[in-house]
Amino acid sequence: MSHSSSKLHICLVCSSLTKHAHLGILLCRACKIFYSRAQQKKRPRVCRTGTNNCSHKCKRCRFSHITPKR
């Protein structure tokens, strides 16, 4: 374990550990990259279960959890 003074936080999307806030919120690097790529593609996303709330297991629910509610 390193002796850095960085505090570990939990990613708000996937609950993995992260040291830094990405995109202004506590996201791990994987969720940050996912969001950046999803923004570029601009494809419609459909929930795998059709509930639009399947605990972030599909791309649609993961993306909607990262984007701010308007």
CHARMM internal coordinates of N, CA and C (Angstrom, degrees):
IC EDIT
DIST 1 N 1 CA 1.4468
DIST 1 CA 1 C 1.5183
ANGL 1 N 1 CA 1 C 108.31
DIST 1 C 2 N 1.3045
ANGL 1 CA 1 C 2 N 117.29
DIHE 1 N 1 CA 1 C 2 N 135.64
DIST 2 N 2 CA 1.4583
ANGL 1 C 2 N 2 CA 120.30
DIHE 1 CA 1 C 2 N 2 CA -178.98
DIST 2 CA 2 C 1.5261
ANGL 2 N 2 CA 2 C 110.04
DIHE 1 C 2 N 2 CA 2 C -78.65
DIST 2 C 3 N 1.2950
ANGL 2 CA 2 C 3 N 115.08
DIHE 2 N 2 CA 2 C 3 N 162.36
DIST 3 N 3 CA 1.4613
ANGL 2 C 3 N 3 CA 121.12
DIHE 2 CA 2 C 3 N 3 CA -178.37
DIST 3 CA 3 C 1.5271
ANGL 3 N 3 CA 3 C 111.27
DIHE 2 C 3 N 3 CA 3 C -98.41
DIST 3 C 4 N 1.3202
ANGL 3 CA 3 C 4 N 117.45
DIHE 3 N 3 CA 3 C 4 N 26.03
DIST 4 N 4 CA 1.4617
ANGL 3 C 4 N 4 CA 119.14
DIHE 3 CA 3 C 4 N 4 CA -178.58
DIST 4 CA 4 C 1.5191
ANGL 4 N 4 CA 4 C 110.06
DIHE 3 C 4 N 4 CA 4 C -71.32
DIST 4 C 5 N 1.3165
ANGL 4 CA 4 C 5 N 115.30
DIHE 4 N 4 CA 4 C 5 N 156.51
DIST 5 N 5 CA 1.4570
ANGL 4 C 5 N 5 CA 120.00
DIHE 4 CA 4 C 5 N 5 CA -178.20
DIST 5 CA 5 C 1.5262
ANGL 5 N 5 CA 5 C 111.32
DIHE 4 C 5 N 5 CA 5 C -90.88
DIST 5 C 6 N 1.3350
ANGL 5 CA 5 C 6 N 117.79
DIHE 5 N 5 CA 5 C 6 N 6.85
DIST 6 N 6 CA 1.4529
ANGL 5 C 6 N 6 CA 121.11
DIHE 5 CA 5 C 6 N 6 CA 179.71
DIST 6 CA 6 C 1.5207
ANGL 6 N 6 CA 6 C 110.68
DIHE 5 C 6 N 6 CA 6 C -70.30
DIST 6 C 7 N 1.2981
ANGL 6 CA 6 C 7 N 115.71
DIHE 6 N 6 CA 6 C 7 N 131.51
DIST 7 N 7 CA 1.4482
ANGL 6 C 7 N 7 CA 121.17
DIHE 6 CA 6 C 7 N 7 CA 178.06
DIST 7 CA 7 C 1.5274
ANGL 7 N 7 CA 7 C 108.94
DIHE 6 C 7 N 7 CA 7 C -87.69
DIST 7 C 8 N 1.3094
ANGL 7 CA 7 C 8 N 117.14
DIHE 7 N 7 CA 7 C 8 N 138.67
DIST 8 N 8 CA 1.4542
ANGL 7 C 8 N 8 CA 121.03
DIHE 7 CA 7 C 8 N 8 CA 177.59
DIST 8 CA 8 C 1.5232
ANGL 8 N 8 CA 8 C 109.88
DIHE 7 C 8 N 8 CA 8 C -83.37
DIST 8 C 9 N 1.3215
ANGL 8 CA 8 C 9 N 115.83
DIHE 8 N 8 CA 8 C 9 N 139.38
DIST 9 N 9 CA 1.4615
ANGL 8 C 9 N 9 CA 123.27
DIHE 8 CA 8 C 9 N 9 CA 178.44
DIST 9 CA 9 C 1.5187
ANGL 9 N 9 CA 9 C 108.30
DIHE 8 C 9 N 9 CA 9 C -124.14
DIST 9 C 10 N 1.2995
ANGL 9 CA 9 C 10 N 116.10
DIHE 9 N 9 CA 9 C 10 N 166.81
DIST 10 N 10 CA 1.4635
ANGL 9 C 10 N 10 CA 121.09
DIHE 9 CA 9 C 10 N 10 CA 177.56
DIST 10 CA 10 C 1.5231
ANGL 10 N 10 CA 10 C 108.93
DIHE 9 C 10 N 10 CA 10 C -102.32
DIST 10 C 11 N 1.3305
ANGL 10 CA 10 C 11 N 115.85
DIHE 10 N 10 CA 10 C 11 N 131.30
DIST 11 N 11 CA 1.4642
ANGL 10 C 11 N 11 CA 121.69
DIHE 10 CA 10 C 11 N 11 CA 177.19
DIST 11 CA 11 C 1.5259
ANGL 11 N 11 CA 11 C 108.60
DIHE 10 C 11 N 11 CA 11 C -61.00
DIST 11 C 12 N 1.3228
ANGL 11 CA 11 C 12 N 116.65
DIHE 11 N 11 CA 11 C 12 N 132.90
DIST 12 N 12 CA 1.4580
ANGL 11 C 12 N 12 CA 121.20
DIHE 11 CA 11 C 12 N 12 CA -177.66
DIST 12 CA 12 C 1.5229
ANGL 12 N 12 CA 12 C 113.41
DIHE 11 C 12 N 12 CA 12 C -72.28
DIST 12 C 13 N 1.3161
ANGL 12 CA 12 C 13 N 117.07
DIHE 12 N 12 CA 12 C 13 N -12.11
DIST 13 N 13 CA 1.4608
ANGL 12 C 13 N 13 CA 120.07
DIHE 12 CA 12 C 13 N 13 CA -178.75
DIST 13 CA 13 C 1.5166
ANGL 13 N 13 CA 13 C 111.98
DIHE 12 C 13 N 13 CA 13 C -100.68
DIST 13 C 14 N 1.3248
ANGL 13 CA 13 C 14 N 117.14
DIHE 13 N 13 CA 13 C 14 N -53.58
DIST 14 N 14 CA 1.4668
ANGL 13 C 14 N 14 CA 119.87
DIHE 13 CA 13 C 14 N 14 CA -172.21
DIST 14 CA 14 C 1.5293
ANGL 14 N 14 CA 14 C 113.46
DIHE 13 C 14 N 14 CA 14 C -111.51
DIST 14 C 15 N 1.3024
ANGL 14 CA 14 C 15 N 117.82
DIHE 14 N 14 CA 14 C 15 N -1.61
DIST 15 N 15 CA 1.4696
ANGL 14 C 15 N 15 CA 124.43
DIHE 14 CA 14 C 15 N 15 CA 177.31
DIST 15 CA 15 C 1.5272
ANGL 15 N 15 CA 15 C 114.77
DIHE 14 C 15 N 15 CA 15 C 67.65
DIST 15 C 16 N 1.3214
ANGL 15 CA 15 C 16 N 118.52
DIHE 15 N 15 CA 15 C 16 N 16.24
DIST 16 N 16 CA 1.4624
ANGL 15 C 16 N 16 CA 119.44
DIHE 15 CA 15 C 16 N 16 CA 173.88
DIST 16 CA 16 C 1.5298
ANGL 16 N 16 CA 16 C 108.88
DIHE 15 C 16 N 16 CA 16 C -82.53
DIST 16 C 17 N 1.3172
ANGL 16 CA 16 C 17 N 116.61
DIHE 16 N 16 CA 16 C 17 N 165.77
DIST 17 N 17 CA 1.4663
ANGL 16 C 17 N 17 CA 120.89
DIHE 16 CA 16 C 17 N 17 CA -178.45
DIST 17 CA 17 C 1.5151
ANGL 17 N 17 CA 17 C 111.51
DIHE 16 C 17 N 17 CA 17 C -80.88
DIST 17 C 18 N 1.3142
ANGL 17 CA 17 C 18 N 115.96
DIHE 17 N 17 CA 17 C 18 N 142.53
DIST 18 N 18 CA 1.4556
ANGL 17 C 18 N 18 CA 122.17
DIHE 17 CA 17 C 18 N 18 CA 178.00
DIST 18 CA 18 C 1.5240
ANGL 18 N 18 CA 18 C 109.06
DIHE 17 C 18 N 18 CA 18 C -144.42
DIST 18 C 19 N 1.3132
ANGL 18 CA 18 C 19 N 116.47
DIHE 18 N 18 CA 18 C 19 N 149.86
DIST 19 N 19 CA 1.4670
ANGL 18 C 19 N 19 CA 121.11
DIHE 18 CA 18 C 19 N 19 CA 178.14
DIST 19 CA 19 C 1.5266
ANGL 19 N 19 CA 19 C 111.89
DIHE 18 C 19 N 19 CA 19 C -97.10
DIST 19 C 20 N 1.3281
ANGL 19 CA 19 C 20 N 117.49
DIHE 19 N 19 CA 19 C 20 N -21.05
DIST 20 N 20 CA 1.4572
ANGL 19 C 20 N 20 CA 121.15
DIHE 19 CA 19 C 20 N 20 CA -171.40
DIST 20 CA 20 C 1.5189
ANGL 20 N 20 CA 20 C 111.73
DIHE 19 C 20 N 20 CA 20 C -126.82
DIST 20 C 21 N 1.3051
ANGL 20 CA 20 C 21 N 115.67
DIHE 20 N 20 CA 20 C 21 N 153.60
DIST 21 N 21 CA 1.4568
ANGL 20 C 21 N 21 CA 121.62
DIHE 20 CA 20 C 21 N 21 CA 171.59
DIST 21 CA 21 C 1.5253
ANGL 21 N 21 CA 21 C 107.29
DIHE 20 C 21 N 21 CA 21 C -87.17
DIST 21 C 22 N 1.3057
ANGL 21 CA 21 C 22 N 116.36
DIHE 21 N 21 CA 21 C 22 N 124.27
DIST 22 N 22 CA 1.4667
ANGL 21 C 22 N 22 CA 121.40
DIHE 21 CA 21 C 22 N 22 CA 176.46
DIST 22 CA 22 C 1.5173
ANGL 22 N 22 CA 22 C 107.60
DIHE 21 C 22 N 22 CA 22 C -107.95
DIST 22 C 23 N 1.3192
ANGL 22 CA 22 C 23 N 116.70
DIHE 22 N 22 CA 22 C 23 N 140.71
DIST 23 N 23 CA 1.4625
ANGL 22 C 23 N 23 CA 123.42
DIHE 22 CA 22 C 23 N 23 CA 179.93
DIST 23 CA 23 C 1.5329
ANGL 23 N 23 CA 23 C 112.03
DIHE 22 C 23 N 23 CA 23 C 59.22
DIST 23 C 24 N 1.3223
ANGL 23 CA 23 C 24 N 116.15
DIHE 23 N 23 CA 23 C 24 N 25.80
DIST 24 N 24 CA 1.4531
ANGL 23 C 24 N 24 CA 120.87
DIHE 23 CA 23 C 24 N 24 CA 176.23
DIST 24 CA 24 C 1.5191
ANGL 24 N 24 CA 24 C 115.21
DIHE 23 C 24 N 24 CA 24 C 83.94
DIST 24 C 25 N 1.3289
ANGL 24 CA 24 C 25 N 118.28
DIHE 24 N 24 CA 24 C 25 N -0.52
DIST 25 N 25 CA 1.4603
ANGL 24 C 25 N 25 CA 121.39
DIHE 24 CA 24 C 25 N 25 CA 176.03
DIST 25 CA 25 C 1.5244
ANGL 25 N 25 CA 25 C 108.92
DIHE 24 C 25 N 25 CA 25 C -133.83
DIST 25 C 26 N 1.3016
ANGL 25 CA 25 C 26 N 117.63
DIHE 25 N 25 CA 25 C 26 N 168.06
DIST 26 N 26 CA 1.4656
ANGL 25 C 26 N 26 CA 120.86
DIHE 25 CA 25 C 26 N 26 CA -178.30
DIST 26 CA 26 C 1.5262
ANGL 26 N 26 CA 26 C 110.47
DIHE 25 C 26 N 26 CA 26 C -76.81
DIST 26 C 27 N 1.3217
ANGL 26 CA 26 C 27 N 115.32
DIHE 26 N 26 CA 26 C 27 N 91.37
DIST 27 N 27 CA 1.4631
ANGL 26 C 27 N 27 CA 122.68
DIHE 26 CA 26 C 27 N 27 CA 176.58
DIST 27 CA 27 C 1.5107
ANGL 27 N 27 CA 27 C 108.31
DIHE 26 C 27 N 27 CA 27 C -121.89
DIST 27 C 28 N 1.3208
ANGL 27 CA 27 C 28 N 116.78
DIHE 27 N 27 CA 27 C 28 N 145.03
DIST 28 N 28 CA 1.4580
ANGL 27 C 28 N 28 CA 119.83
DIHE 27 CA 27 C 28 N 28 CA 172.14
DIST 28 CA 28 C 1.5272
ANGL 28 N 28 CA 28 C 108.16
DIHE 27 C 28 N 28 CA 28 C -76.25
DIST 28 C 29 N 1.2933
ANGL 28 CA 28 C 29 N 116.16
DIHE 28 N 28 CA 28 C 29 N 168.50
DIST 29 N 29 CA 1.4604
ANGL 28 C 29 N 29 CA 120.44
DIHE 28 CA 28 C 29 N 29 CA -178.26
DIST 29 CA 29 C 1.5313
ANGL 29 N 29 CA 29 C 111.54
DIHE 28 C 29 N 29 CA 29 C -61.85
DIST 29 C 30 N 1.3280
ANGL 29 CA 29 C 30 N 117.65
DIHE 29 N 29 CA 29 C 30 N -39.19
DIST 30 N 30 CA 1.4710
ANGL 29 C 30 N 30 CA 120.71
DIHE 29 CA 29 C 30 N 30 CA -179.38
DIST 30 CA 30 C 1.5255
ANGL 30 N 30 CA 30 C 111.53
DIHE 29 C 30 N 30 CA 30 C -62.59
DIST 30 C 31 N 1.3209
ANGL 30 CA 30 C 31 N 118.04
DIHE 30 N 30 CA 30 C 31 N -42.12
DIST 31 N 31 CA 1.4651
ANGL 30 C 31 N 31 CA 120.94
DIHE 30 CA 30 C 31 N 31 CA 178.82
DIST 31 CA 31 C 1.5299
ANGL 31 N 31 CA 31 C 111.05
DIHE 30 C 31 N 31 CA 31 C -69.63
DIST 31 C 32 N 1.3239
ANGL 31 CA 31 C 32 N 116.58
DIHE 31 N 31 CA 31 C 32 N -34.97
DIST 32 N 32 CA 1.4673
ANGL 31 C 32 N 32 CA 120.10
DIHE 31 CA 31 C 32 N 32 CA 176.83
DIST 32 CA 32 C 1.5222
ANGL 32 N 32 CA 32 C 110.32
DIHE 31 C 32 N 32 CA 32 C -63.16
DIST 32 C 33 N 1.3224
ANGL 32 CA 32 C 33 N 116.76
DIHE 32 N 32 CA 32 C 33 N -45.39
DIST 33 N 33 CA 1.4661
ANGL 32 C 33 N 33 CA 120.92
DIHE 32 CA 32 C 33 N 33 CA 179.51
DIST 33 CA 33 C 1.5243
ANGL 33 N 33 CA 33 C 110.51
DIHE 32 C 33 N 33 CA 33 C -65.34
DIST 33 C 34 N 1.3313
ANGL 33 CA 33 C 34 N 117.10
DIHE 33 N 33 CA 33 C 34 N -42.89
DIST 34 N 34 CA 1.4660
ANGL 33 C 34 N 34 CA 121.25
DIHE 33 CA 33 C 34 N 34 CA 177.27
DIST 34 CA 34 C 1.5226
ANGL 34 N 34 CA 34 C 110.14
DIHE 33 C 34 N 34 CA 34 C -56.46
DIST 34 C 35 N 1.3324
ANGL 34 CA 34 C 35 N 117.67
DIHE 34 N 34 CA 34 C 35 N -48.73
DIST 35 N 35 CA 1.4567
ANGL 34 C 35 N 35 CA 121.83
DIHE 34 CA 34 C 35 N 35 CA -178.58
DIST 35 CA 35 C 1.5279
ANGL 35 N 35 CA 35 C 111.39
DIHE 34 C 35 N 35 CA 35 C -62.15
DIST 35 C 36 N 1.3241
ANGL 35 CA 35 C 36 N 116.98
DIHE 35 N 35 CA 35 C 36 N -44.38
DIST 36 N 36 CA 1.4658
ANGL 35 C 36 N 36 CA 120.63
DIHE 35 CA 35 C 36 N 36 CA -179.69
DIST 36 CA 36 C 1.5211
ANGL 36 N 36 CA 36 C 111.25
DIHE 35 C 36 N 36 CA 36 C -61.11
DIST 36 C 37 N 1.3191
ANGL 36 CA 36 C 37 N 117.30
DIHE 36 N 36 CA 36 C 37 N -44.50
DIST 37 N 37 CA 1.4675
ANGL 36 C 37 N 37 CA 121.01
DIHE 36 CA 36 C 37 N 37 CA 179.14
DIST 37 CA 37 C 1.5211
ANGL 37 N 37 CA 37 C 111.78
DIHE 36 C 37 N 37 CA 37 C -68.02
DIST 37 C 38 N 1.3222
ANGL 37 CA 37 C 38 N 116.79
DIHE 37 N 37 CA 37 C 38 N -38.65
DIST 38 N 38 CA 1.4666
ANGL 37 C 38 N 38 CA 120.22
DIHE 37 CA 37 C 38 N 38 CA 179.63
DIST 38 CA 38 C 1.5259
ANGL 38 N 38 CA 38 C 110.78
DIHE 37 C 38 N 38 CA 38 C -65.30
DIST 38 C 39 N 1.3213
ANGL 38 CA 38 C 39 N 117.41
DIHE 38 N 38 CA 38 C 39 N -35.89
DIST 39 N 39 CA 1.4618
ANGL 38 C 39 N 39 CA 121.65
DIHE 38 CA 38 C 39 N 39 CA 176.99
DIST 39 CA 39 C 1.5219
ANGL 39 N 39 CA 39 C 110.94
DIHE 38 C 39 N 39 CA 39 C -64.01
DIST 39 C 40 N 1.3196
ANGL 39 CA 39 C 40 N 117.57
DIHE 39 N 39 CA 39 C 40 N -39.38
DIST 40 N 40 CA 1.4578
ANGL 39 C 40 N 40 CA 121.96
DIHE 39 CA 39 C 40 N 40 CA -177.91
DIST 40 CA 40 C 1.5189
ANGL 40 N 40 CA 40 C 111.89
DIHE 39 C 40 N 40 CA 40 C -69.97
DIST 40 C 41 N 1.3317
ANGL 40 CA 40 C 41 N 117.75
DIHE 40 N 40 CA 40 C 41 N -38.01
DIST 41 N 41 CA 1.4690
ANGL 40 C 41 N 41 CA 121.26
DIHE 40 CA 40 C 41 N 41 CA -174.60
DIST 41 CA 41 C 1.5154
ANGL 41 N 41 CA 41 C 113.26
DIHE 40 C 41 N 41 CA 41 C -74.20
DIST 41 C 42 N 1.2987
ANGL 41 CA 41 C 42 N 118.70
DIHE 41 N 41 CA 41 C 42 N -34.19
DIST 42 N 42 CA 1.4664
ANGL 41 C 42 N 42 CA 124.34
DIHE 41 CA 41 C 42 N 42 CA 178.04
DIST 42 CA 42 C 1.5280
ANGL 42 N 42 CA 42 C 112.88
DIHE 41 C 42 N 42 CA 42 C 52.82
DIST 42 C 43 N 1.3182
ANGL 42 CA 42 C 43 N 117.24
DIHE 42 N 42 CA 42 C 43 N 38.73
DIST 43 N 43 CA 1.4667
ANGL 42 C 43 N 43 CA 121.96
DIHE 42 CA 42 C 43 N 43 CA 175.96
DIST 43 CA 43 C 1.5220
ANGL 43 N 43 CA 43 C 109.64
DIHE 42 C 43 N 43 CA 43 C -92.13
DIST 43 C 44 N 1.3292
ANGL 43 CA 43 C 44 N 116.39
DIHE 43 N 43 CA 43 C 44 N 150.07
DIST 44 N 44 CA 1.4702
ANGL 43 C 44 N 44 CA 116.79
DIHE 43 CA 43 C 44 N 44 CA 173.30
DIST 44 CA 44 C 1.5272
ANGL 44 N 44 CA 44 C 109.93
DIHE 43 C 44 N 44 CA 44 C -68.71
DIST 44 C 45 N 1.3042
ANGL 44 CA 44 C 45 N 116.60
DIHE 44 N 44 CA 44 C 45 N 139.80
DIST 45 N 45 CA 1.4539
ANGL 44 C 45 N 45 CA 121.32
DIHE 44 CA 44 C 45 N 45 CA 179.52
DIST 45 CA 45 C 1.5178
ANGL 45 N 45 CA 45 C 109.45
DIHE 44 C 45 N 45 CA 45 C -112.71
DIST 45 C 46 N 1.3173
ANGL 45 CA 45 C 46 N 116.53
DIHE 45 N 45 CA 45 C 46 N 138.94
DIST 46 N 46 CA 1.4588
ANGL 45 C 46 N 46 CA 121.99
DIHE 45 CA 45 C 46 N 46 CA -179.07
DIST 46 CA 46 C 1.5265
ANGL 46 N 46 CA 46 C 108.49
DIHE 45 C 46 N 46 CA 46 C -121.96
DIST 46 C 47 N 1.3140
ANGL 46 CA 46 C 47 N 115.96
DIHE 46 N 46 CA 46 C 47 N 135.71
DIST 47 N 47 CA 1.4666
ANGL 46 C 47 N 47 CA 121.15
DIHE 46 CA 46 C 47 N 47 CA 178.93
DIST 47 CA 47 C 1.5251
ANGL 47 N 47 CA 47 C 109.65
DIHE 46 C 47 N 47 CA 47 C -67.32
DIST 47 C 48 N 1.3249
ANGL 47 CA 47 C 48 N 116.79
DIHE 47 N 47 CA 47 C 48 N 134.51
DIST 48 N 48 CA 1.4672
ANGL 47 C 48 N 48 CA 121.43
DIHE 47 CA 47 C 48 N 48 CA 179.71
DIST 48 CA 48 C 1.5241
ANGL 48 N 48 CA 48 C 112.52
DIHE 47 C 48 N 48 CA 48 C -61.75
DIST 48 C 49 N 1.3347
ANGL 48 CA 48 C 49 N 115.76
DIHE 48 N 48 CA 48 C 49 N -37.14
DIST 49 N 49 CA 1.4642
ANGL 48 C 49 N 49 CA 119.11
DIHE 48 CA 48 C 49 N 49 CA -176.73
DIST 49 CA 49 C 1.5238
ANGL 49 N 49 CA 49 C 112.80
DIHE 48 C 49 N 49 CA 49 C -93.41
DIST 49 C 50 N 1.3418
ANGL 49 CA 49 C 50 N 116.81
DIHE 49 N 49 CA 49 C 50 N -12.43
DIST 50 N 50 CA 1.4570
ANGL 49 C 50 N 50 CA 120.54
DIHE 49 CA 49 C 50 N 50 CA -178.64
DIST 50 CA 50 C 1.5206
ANGL 50 N 50 CA 50 C 113.55
DIHE 49 C 50 N 50 CA 50 C 82.83
DIST 50 C 51 N 1.3237
ANGL 50 CA 50 C 51 N 117.81
DIHE 50 N 50 CA 50 C 51 N 2.65
DIST 51 N 51 CA 1.4668
ANGL 50 C 51 N 51 CA 120.89
DIHE 50 CA 50 C 51 N 51 CA -177.75
DIST 51 CA 51 C 1.5218
ANGL 51 N 51 CA 51 C 113.01
DIHE 50 C 51 N 51 CA 51 C -93.98
DIST 51 C 52 N 1.3322
ANGL 51 CA 51 C 52 N 116.91
DIHE 51 N 51 CA 51 C 52 N -16.03
DIST 52 N 52 CA 1.4706
ANGL 51 C 52 N 52 CA 123.41
DIHE 51 CA 51 C 52 N 52 CA -174.69
DIST 52 CA 52 C 1.5215
ANGL 52 N 52 CA 52 C 112.05
DIHE 51 C 52 N 52 CA 52 C 59.98
DIST 52 C 53 N 1.3232
ANGL 52 CA 52 C 53 N 116.71
DIHE 52 N 52 CA 52 C 53 N 24.59
DIST 53 N 53 CA 1.4619
ANGL 52 C 53 N 53 CA 121.99
DIHE 52 CA 52 C 53 N 53 CA 176.84
DIST 53 CA 53 C 1.5260
ANGL 53 N 53 CA 53 C 109.32
DIHE 52 C 53 N 53 CA 53 C -161.57
DIST 53 C 54 N 1.3072
ANGL 53 CA 53 C 54 N 116.62
DIHE 53 N 53 CA 53 C 54 N 61.18
DIST 54 N 54 CA 1.4668
ANGL 53 C 54 N 54 CA 120.05
DIHE 53 CA 53 C 54 N 54 CA -175.67
DIST 54 CA 54 C 1.5338
ANGL 54 N 54 CA 54 C 111.43
DIHE 53 C 54 N 54 CA 54 C -101.82
DIST 54 C 55 N 1.2973
ANGL 54 CA 54 C 55 N 116.59
DIHE 54 N 54 CA 54 C 55 N 39.92
DIST 55 N 55 CA 1.4727
ANGL 54 C 55 N 55 CA 122.82
DIHE 54 CA 54 C 55 N 55 CA 175.69
DIST 55 CA 55 C 1.5246
ANGL 55 N 55 CA 55 C 113.24
DIHE 54 C 55 N 55 CA 55 C 57.67
DIST 55 C 56 N 1.3043
ANGL 55 CA 55 C 56 N 117.39
DIHE 55 N 55 CA 55 C 56 N 36.38
DIST 56 N 56 CA 1.4658
ANGL 55 C 56 N 56 CA 123.85
DIHE 55 CA 55 C 56 N 56 CA 172.51
DIST 56 CA 56 C 1.5214
ANGL 56 N 56 CA 56 C 113.42
DIHE 55 C 56 N 56 CA 56 C 65.77
DIST 56 C 57 N 1.3069
ANGL 56 CA 56 C 57 N 118.05
DIHE 56 N 56 CA 56 C 57 N 25.75
DIST 57 N 57 CA 1.4539
ANGL 56 C 57 N 57 CA 120.07
DIHE 56 CA 56 C 57 N 57 CA 178.42
DIST 57 CA 57 C 1.5274
ANGL 57 N 57 CA 57 C 111.57
DIHE 56 C 57 N 57 CA 57 C -86.03
DIST 57 C 58 N 1.3162
ANGL 57 CA 57 C 58 N 117.49
DIHE 57 N 57 CA 57 C 58 N -16.91
DIST 58 N 58 CA 1.4619
ANGL 57 C 58 N 58 CA 119.98
DIHE 57 CA 57 C 58 N 58 CA 177.60
DIST 58 CA 58 C 1.5335
ANGL 58 N 58 CA 58 C 108.90
DIHE 57 C 58 N 58 CA 58 C -114.01
DIST 58 C 59 N 1.3208
ANGL 58 CA 58 C 59 N 116.13
DIHE 58 N 58 CA 58 C 59 N 162.39
DIST 59 N 59 CA 1.4647
ANGL 58 C 59 N 59 CA 120.53
DIHE 58 CA 58 C 59 N 59 CA -176.26
DIST 59 CA 59 C 1.5259
ANGL 59 N 59 CA 59 C 112.11
DIHE 58 C 59 N 59 CA 59 C -63.99
DIST 59 C 60 N 1.3217
ANGL 59 CA 59 C 60 N 117.90
DIHE 59 N 59 CA 59 C 60 N -35.94
DIST 60 N 60 CA 1.4483
ANGL 59 C 60 N 60 CA 120.68
DIHE 59 CA 59 C 60 N 60 CA -178.36
DIST 60 CA 60 C 1.5252
ANGL 60 N 60 CA 60 C 111.00
DIHE 59 C 60 N 60 CA 60 C -64.51
DIST 60 C 61 N 1.3282
ANGL 60 CA 60 C 61 N 117.26
DIHE 60 N 60 CA 60 C 61 N -46.45
DIST 61 N 61 CA 1.4656
ANGL 60 C 61 N 61 CA 120.84
DIHE 60 CA 60 C 61 N 61 CA -178.53
DIST 61 CA 61 C 1.5233
ANGL 61 N 61 CA 61 C 111.30
DIHE 60 C 61 N 61 CA 61 C -70.84
DIST 61 C 62 N 1.3134
ANGL 61 CA 61 C 62 N 116.62
DIHE 61 N 61 CA 61 C 62 N -36.78
DIST 62 N 62 CA 1.4656
ANGL 61 C 62 N 62 CA 119.96
DIHE 61 CA 61 C 62 N 62 CA 177.67
DIST 62 CA 62 C 1.5226
ANGL 62 N 62 CA 62 C 110.29
DIHE 61 C 62 N 62 CA 62 C -64.19
DIST 62 C 63 N 1.3439
ANGL 62 CA 62 C 63 N 116.69
DIHE 62 N 62 CA 62 C 63 N -45.25
DIST 63 N 63 CA 1.4576
ANGL 62 C 63 N 63 CA 121.02
DIHE 62 CA 62 C 63 N 63 CA -179.62
DIST 63 CA 63 C 1.5333
ANGL 63 N 63 CA 63 C 110.95
DIHE 62 C 63 N 63 CA 63 C -65.32
DIST 63 C 64 N 1.3250
ANGL 63 CA 63 C 64 N 117.85
DIHE 63 N 63 CA 63 C 64 N -42.69
DIST 64 N 64 CA 1.4578
ANGL 63 C 64 N 64 CA 120.10
DIHE 63 CA 63 C 64 N 64 CA -177.80
DIST 64 CA 64 C 1.5279
ANGL 64 N 64 CA 64 C 111.31
DIHE 63 C 64 N 64 CA 64 C -68.51
DIST 64 C 65 N 1.3211
ANGL 64 CA 64 C 65 N 117.45
DIHE 64 N 64 CA 64 C 65 N -26.17
DIST 65 N 65 CA 1.4633
ANGL 64 C 65 N 65 CA 120.07
DIHE 64 CA 64 C 65 N 65 CA 177.96
DIST 65 CA 65 C 1.5288
ANGL 65 N 65 CA 65 C 111.03
DIHE 64 C 65 N 65 CA 65 C -72.00
DIST 65 C 66 N 1.3263
ANGL 65 CA 65 C 66 N 117.56
DIHE 65 N 65 CA 65 C 66 N -29.21
DIST 66 N 66 CA 1.4607
ANGL 65 C 66 N 66 CA 121.52
DIHE 65 CA 65 C 66 N 66 CA -179.56
DIST 66 CA 66 C 1.5257
ANGL 66 N 66 CA 66 C 111.01
DIHE 65 C 66 N 66 CA 66 C -81.88
DIST 66 C 67 N 1.3238
ANGL 66 CA 66 C 67 N 117.55
DIHE 66 N 66 CA 66 C 67 N -38.33
DIST 67 N 67 CA 1.4624
ANGL 66 C 67 N 67 CA 120.26
DIHE 66 CA 66 C 67 N 67 CA -176.12
DIST 67 CA 67 C 1.5168
ANGL 67 N 67 CA 67 C 110.74
DIHE 66 C 67 N 67 CA 67 C -73.00
DIST 67 C 68 N 1.3336
ANGL 67 CA 67 C 68 N 116.53
DIHE 67 N 67 CA 67 C 68 N 141.62
DIST 68 N 68 CA 1.4646
ANGL 67 C 68 N 68 CA 119.59
DIHE 67 CA 67 C 68 N 68 CA 179.33
DIST 68 CA 68 C 1.5192
ANGL 68 N 68 CA 68 C 111.45
DIHE 67 C 68 N 68 CA 68 C -69.30
DIST 68 C 69 N 1.3240
ANGL 68 CA 68 C 69 N 116.08
DIHE 68 N 68 CA 68 C 69 N 145.16
DIST 69 N 69 CA 1.4768
ANGL 68 C 69 N 69 CA 121.70
DIHE 68 CA 68 C 69 N 69 CA 177.12
DIST 69 CA 69 C 1.5209
ANGL 69 N 69 CA 69 C 107.86
DIHE 68 C 69 N 69 CA 69 C -75.74
DIST 69 C 70 N 1.3183
ANGL 69 CA 69 C 70 N 115.85
DIHE 69 N 69 CA 69 C 70 N 137.28
DIST 70 N 70 CA 1.4879
ANGL 69 C 70 N 70 CA 119.83
DIHE 69 CA 69 C 70 N 70 CA -179.98
DIST 70 CA 70 C 1.4823
ANGL 70 N 70 CA 70 C 110.91
DIHE 69 C 70 N 70 CA 70 C -111.99
END
COOR INIT
IC SEED 1 N 1 CA 1 C
IC BUILD
